[in-house]
Amino acid sequence: MSTPYDWLDRNLASIHKANWYRSTQTITSKAGTIATIDGCEMLMFASNNYLGLASDRRLIEAAMSATQMYGTGSTGSRLVTGHLALHEQLEQAIADLKNTEAALVFSSGYLANLGAISAIVGARDLVLGDAYNHSCLKKGSLLSGAKAINYLHLDIADLAAKLQENRAKYRRCLITTDSVFSMDGDLAPLQEIMDLADRYDCMVLVDEAHGTGVFGDRGGGLTNAVGIEQELIQVGTLSKALGSLGGYVAGSAKLIDYLRNRAATWIYTTALSPADTAAAIAAINLVTTEPERRQQLWQNVEFLKQGLQDLGIQAIACDSPIMAIEFGDIELTMQIAQHLRHNGIFAPAIRPPTVPTARIRLTLMATHTTSQIQTLLQCLASV
Ligand SMILES: *Cc1c(COP(=O)(O)O)cnc(C)c1O
C-alpha cells in the first residue's frame, strides 16, 4: 500500500547516498570550551560563543532576575502585550553599540533578515547578494519577491558589472552581504561595497552575525571597525558572541519605525523572552566594558593561525575566529572529523548543501587556553 508520505523514504535515501545526511548530537554540559557530547567529554572548537559569554555568571544572573521579575514568557507580540521595558533597554544598548539612531530586536537573526529584507524590497526591486551569503539573506530575498541576483563571492568587479547591467531596470536596489562569512571566516570588502552603493543609488544590508562583539574597539562589528560613515542597514544576532538568543536590525530611526509597521516576522510573533532579553543587555555591557575578552580572542586567533602555518595547513582565511580547512572530498573530510572526534576534539565537517565544498570549520573562543589550542594543533598534525 502506498501512502502520500512515501516520498520521504525516497528523499531520505538520496540524502544518505550523497553523504549529505545530518543528525543532532546531544550536549549535556554548560556552554564552554569543554563540552559533554553524546556522553563524551570533548574540546569544543565549533561554537559561536566567541567571547565565552553564554555561561558567564553575570548573564545567568541577569536572565534569572528578569525571569523572577517578569516571568518566563513575554505573553504576546510587541505591538500587543509583549513590549517590556527590557526590550526598550536592549534596543537602546544595541543602537549605542552600533552607533545608529535606533534598533529593533527580533526572535532570531534569521527572522530579522527575513523580516527586514521582505519589508524593504518588493516585486519592482533588485537584490544583489554575495553568493556565499547566509541562508536567511537568500530566503529573505526570495520572500520579498524582488529579482535576486548573486554576485561572485567577495568579487567587487562582478558586483559592479551586475549593477551596471541591471540597476536601471529596477526601482530600489539592496546589496546584501555577511560581514564575516559564517562558513569561510573571510571578510566582505565593506568600504568598496558602500562606494558602489553610492554610485548606483543602492541600499546596503550587512549581516554582522559573526562580527558583533568580535570586531571594533567596542565590539561594534566589522562595519564599525572599518569606519563606514554612510547610512546602511545592520543586522545581527544576539546568539553568537552575545551568548543569548534573538536577532536585531540597527539603522536610522525612520527605518526602524518603518520595520515596526511592515516587518511581518516582528509584528506577528511573540516578543523575545525576558530571560533572553536581559542576558543580551548584560552581554552588551560586558562587550563594551571588558575589551580584554576580545583581545584574548584575537590572541587565540593569532596563535592558531601561526600553528596552522607551521604545520603547512592552509585555512580558507585567518582573518576572524572562524578558520575553515578544506581537505578534499566529503568522504575524506568526514573521516578527518571522525578522527578529531575520536581524539576528543569537536570540530565537525560542514558539507554541501550548506557550503559548496566540504571543510572542517574551526572556531575559537576567548576562553580557550593555549594548551587547548595546542591539543587541537597536535591532532591536526596527526591527520
Ligand atoms: C547564525 C547566523 C544567522 C542567524 O542568526 P540566529 O540568531 O541564529 O537565527 C544569520 N546570519 C548569519 C550570517 C549567521 O551566521
PDBQT file of the ligand as one rigid body, heavy atoms in Angstrom, charges set to zero:
ROOT
HETATM    1  C1  LIG A 401      23.824  32.404  12.607  1.00  0.00    +0.000 C 
HETATM    2  C2  LIG A 401      23.569  33.385  11.515  1.00  0.00    +0.000 A 
HETATM    3  C3  LIG A 401      22.318  33.982  11.370  1.00  0.00    +0.000 A 
HETATM    4  C4  LIG A 401      21.118  33.534  12.153  1.00  0.00    +0.000 C 
HETATM    5  O1  LIG A 401      21.122  34.026  13.432  1.00  0.00    +0.000 OA
HETATM    6  P1  LIG A 401      20.217  33.258  14.514  1.00  0.00    +0.000 P 
HETATM    7  O2  LIG A 401      20.066  34.242  15.608  1.00  0.00    +0.000 OA
HETATM    8  O3  LIG A 401      20.986  32.048  14.898  1.00  0.00    +0.000 OA
HETATM    9  O4  LIG A 401      18.931  32.936  13.852  1.00  0.00    +0.000 OA
HETATM   10  C5  LIG A 401      22.175  34.952  10.420  1.00  0.00    +0.000 A 
HETATM   11  N1  LIG A 401      23.187  35.320   9.630  1.00  0.00    +0.000 NA
HETATM   12  C6  LIG A 401      24.408  34.756   9.712  1.00  0.00    +0.000 A 
HETATM   13  C7  LIG A 401      25.497  35.206   8.823  1.00  0.00    +0.000 C 
HETATM   14  C8  LIG A 401      24.624  33.757  10.665  1.00  0.00    +0.000 A 
HETATM   15  O5  LIG A 401      25.808  33.164  10.733  1.00  0.00    +0.000 OA
ENDROOT
TORSDOF 0
